[in-house]
Amino acid sequence: MIIGLLTAVAASACYGTGSVLQAVGSRKSARREAAASSTTGVTQHGGPSLSSTAKAAVTWEFMVGTVLDFIGFGLGALAARLLPLFLSQTVISANLVITAVLSIKLLGIRLSRAEWSSIAVVCSALVLLATAAGPEGSGHTPVATHWWLLIASVVLIGGGILIVRLLGGRAAILAGLLSGLGFGALGVGVRVLNGVDPFHLPSLLGDPALYAILVSGIGGMYLHTVALQIGSVNGATAALVVGETVIPGILGVLWLGDASRPGFAWVAVLGFVVAVAGAVAVAWFGEPGPESGAPGAGTAESGALPTEVAAR
């Protein structure tokens, strides 16, 4: 349990730091697009084009953030194997706290009293969850469910990318929710993946859950990048947290056999709800205004300049 918790905290730190660096890179790319008065950086619906998203992804800040994301993915995958999903996913989603703190230094954002209070709420909820968590379930499921997970991931990411591109600049919240659901599907896939313990390469490569992990992970990262470009994404960040924690947590209990310690079920439920609510509050209160002095703060035009960090 202790090793799993430390692994989840390390994954959260990697994700939180990576998100801030990705936001810095996205802002730099957006400024370049705006300075060039480019009309190719957005679609006809006002959303970022594939080329502008690609340009954001090749800034050095974004690339370093992406490397940290991959490290966080590996640590998060290990945590998902060692802890109940309702605990591992919630601890990882607490990277919102790390993002908020790092944003003070890297993005010039000042945290309000409400934000600090929300951070304290999240930390308290994580203590409740750690206290209440029991052993994780077996993770053994029929292969048919792995196929359903792959199908759901393809529909979620494929349909999501299409809808987000059609909605354009209005898709910030939806992009955040879909990216969160994608990362949630990734966590479930890691938990049920065959051929890992003990390692057996043919079983690993033949498991549909492996391809569900790839589809949901890559697609979720793309949608996350889009959310960083679109504009004010406080609602998108909150939606991401809900998608990444609530659905996997419920599936872990109903499908994978995750459970709390005997007599601590109410503590687990309370900690889970409070953690999600606190993370949403961190995102909700976390939008810097033009007067905050944040670099590039202000109203985004044509999806060119994000005004806050979308954390994973």
Phi, psi and omega in degrees: 000315181297316179298318178298318179295316179297322178295317179295321178295318178297320177298319179298318179297318179296314180296316182296315178294318179298322181296319179295316179296323178294323177296319178298315179296320179295320179294318179299315179296320181295322179296320179297319178298317182292320181296328180277359183052041184286138175255003181263357183277353181229157175276176180294346179263002177092004178267167180290138178282168178298324181293320180291324176295321178295321179296321177296327185282350182253007171288150185295325179297316181294321181293319177296318177299323179293321176300317177296325176299318180294321176296316177299324178298315180297316179293320179294323178297319178294319179297323179293336177275340186257342186232158169301144184299325181294337177270310184297315182292325180289318178297317180295322181292344177290002174299345173304322179295314179297318178300315181299318182291315180293332180296334178301316184277313189274333182243000178069025182270134177261131180275134178278173177298323179296322179292315178298322177297319179295320177298318178296323178297316179299314180298319179295320180294323179294326175296317177299315181296315180297324179291323187270341188293135174257197179291147178287158178289177185289326183082359179279121181223157177299150181299330180302323180292331177292322176296318178297324178295319179295315180299315180298321180294317180296314180296316182299308185285313181298310178294324180296316179299318180297313182295317180298319179293327178288322181283334177064230186294350179268005191261014185302309182295316181296319178299319178296316180297313182293322177294321177297317177296323177296315178293328175294317177298324177299315180298319178295318180298318178299321183293323185263359187300130177274161175080014181261313183224098002282157183290129178214103189302314179301320179293321180296311183289336181269001182270122178302335180297330178298318182283334172295321178298315181294314182296310184290325180290310180292316179295320178296322179293320178297312181296326177296318178297318178300316180299325178293334184270335196288320183155221179290116188236033177297317177294325179295321179295317178297318179295323178299315181298316180297314181295325184281335186251314188293307184298310177299322179299316179294315179297324179298321180285314186279331190249325189251357176083017176295147182208163175266174174295149180305126179084358182250014182301318182293328178292320179296315179297315179298313180297320180296311181296316182293323179296314179296315180298318179294319178296319177298319180295321177301316179292318185295318181274359190269010182275119178283140176271173180300335182275357186286343180085006178293142179299125178078009181294149181144185182277132179280143178239131178055034178070019189274333189221113178288147182251003172199171185271133170264116184262157177250000000 
